[in-house]
Amino acid sequence: MQTQAEYLPKELWLSIFSYLKAHDLFTAFTNLNRRFDQLLASDYLTFYVQLEKQVNRYIQCPAIPRWLDGILNRIVCLQLTSQSEREYVPDYLHRNAHQFIRLQSLIITINTHQTKLICQILKKLHSLEYLSITCKTMPILIKTILSISTLRVFQLTVMDIIYFFDYHFNVKSNIETFYINFPILFDYQFMNFLLTNMPKLKRFEIFGDKYRCWKPDELFYGQILNLSALRTIKFQGGVRNLSSIFYEHLQMKVPALRELHMDIYYVIIDEKMFYNLIYSRWTILENLEKVRINITGIYLRTIVSKRMNNYRKTLLAKNNKVNDSFKIKWIEHPKDFSATLVIEKTKMNR
């Protein structure tokens, strides 16, 4: 059966197909008619493949769909997750890694015993620009990732506490954007080691468990650390009682910083917090282009001093300055005896 939609320009169909996952494309359009078979075979059509959705759909080879062999050289994004202990997917990738000539993005979850095989695969992906990996960190894996010359964006989720990591190798990567997720205990030595090997880093984000305390004071520590290209820092979850040491490290190690986003948790919001923010750290925030800081902590009205109220009024008064681009909000939560201070800045002062 023919429809008017079938005769839409080839370029339009290829554009529409680019928004669909490969599995959905081949399920809907394979053998529909000659026109769509030609479109699916076009060298201009590239694919996003998500393999775990095909598990248990195919009897002969559960995780490897039949159409995959014919499009390996046109895959630009590949996602491999929820593979448990199965080896057929890594083995398949290893056998065919030389065909992934356009693969730019790889999202993968691996087990410890798969590490060496994955390292061999990564070394053959010469167009890889984005890598998101969930794993137990091992020196051989980290060294391989840092050595990928084309890699620009790296997202790492650490599955286990890091023991006996080898910090002696030195690989200067080309990574410009780095996201790391610590659902477990934060490892400062490991974090600083990674930063030391990312001299071209422009954006750095940490995602942690808000119920696990960690302090950024020990970040950006070390004489050889050079983050002169870093412009954006974002910390979410678990940051506790930020001290002046962190801001000192920022000024010394991150001179080009333009954006700062942080969620900070204080046990108690007190006079010292307000004083340090107004008289010690505000000039640093003023020199940034974008700021988003949420400070949350216990706030008991019964013990609030007159001086503390004055500090709070001084801070909120900055909203009324004509030449100031800050937006400051003070939000009290009576039910749990807490409060949140929101500080935002979206443009430079004139």
Residue, then its C-alpha position, 0 to 999 in steps of 0.5 A: m500500500q502506497t501513501q503520500a508520506e512515502y514520497l516525501p523527500k529523501e532528506l526529510w525521511l533521513s532527518i526523521f529517522s535520525y531521531l529514532k533508535a535503530h531497533d524501532l527503525f528496523t522493526a517498523f520499516t524493514n521490508l515495508n517496500r523498496r523505497f524504505d529499504q533503500l532509505l535504511a541502506s543509505d550511507y547517509l543514515t547513521f544509527y543510535v543502537q541500544l542493545e539491552k532492549q533486544v535481550n530475550r527478543y531473539i532466540q538464536c542470539p538474544a542480545i545481538p539483533r539480526w540487522l546489526d551486522g549490516i550497519l556496524n559502520r554507520i553506528v554513531c551511538l552505542q549503548l550497552t547496559s544491564q548485561s550482567e555476567r554475559e560475555y557475548v556482547p563484549d566478545y561480539l564488539h571485540r570481533n567487530a571493533h574495526q567496523f565501528i568507524r563512525l562510532q562517536s558515543l559509547i555508553i556501557t556498564i561492565n563487570t570487573h572480569q570484562t575490563k581487559l576485553i573492554c580496554q582492547i575494544l576502546k583502543k580500536l575506536h578511533s572516532l570516539e568522542y563521548l564515553s559514559i562508563t559504569c564500572k569498578t575503577m581499575p588502573i588499566l581501564i583508566k589509563t586506556i580511557l585517558s589515552i583515547s586521543t579523540l575523547r572529549v567527554f567522559q562520564l564515570t560512575v564508580m561502583d565500588i570503593i577504590y583500593f590499591f589504585d596505581y597513581h604512578f602513570n602519567v597520561k595527559s588526556n584531551i578530555e574537555t568535559f568530565y562528569i563523575n558520580f560517586p554513589i559510594l564514599f568519595d575518594y579525593q586522591f583518585m579525583n585529584f589524580l584524574l584532574t592532574n591528567m586532564p589539562k584541557l578540562k573545561r567543564f567538571e561536574i561531581f554527582g554524589d549521594k546527598y546522604r554521604c558527606w564529602k568536602p571539596d576542600e581537598l579537591f584541586y590540591g597538589q603542586i602539579l595540578n594545572l586547570s587553567a582551561l577549566r571554566t565550569i564547576k558543578f557539585q551536586g549532593g553531599v557537600r558539607n560545610l564548605s570552608s575558605i580553603f576551597y575558594e583559595h584553591l579555586q583562585m590558585k588552580v582554576p584562574a579561568l573559572r566562569e561558572l560555579h554551581m553547588d548544593i551545600y549542606y550545613v548542620i546549622i546555618d549560623e553567623k559564621m556562615f553569613y559572615n564568611l559569605i558576605y565578607s570573604r567569598w562574595t568578591i569571588l562570586e562577583n567575578l564569575e559570569k554564572v552562579r547557582i548556589n543552594i545552601t541548606g541547613i538547620y535554622l532555629r528562629t529561637i536562637v537567631s541573634k540580632r547580628m545574624n538577622n543583620y547579615r541576612k538583611t545585608l545579603l538580601a539587600k543586594n537584590n535591590k542594587v541596580n548594577d548587581s546581577f544577583k538574585i538571592k532568595w531566603i526560604e524557611h521550612p518550618k516543618d523540619f526547622s531548616a532554611t535554604l539560601v539560593i544565590e543566582k547570577t546569570k550575567m556579568n555586572r556592567 
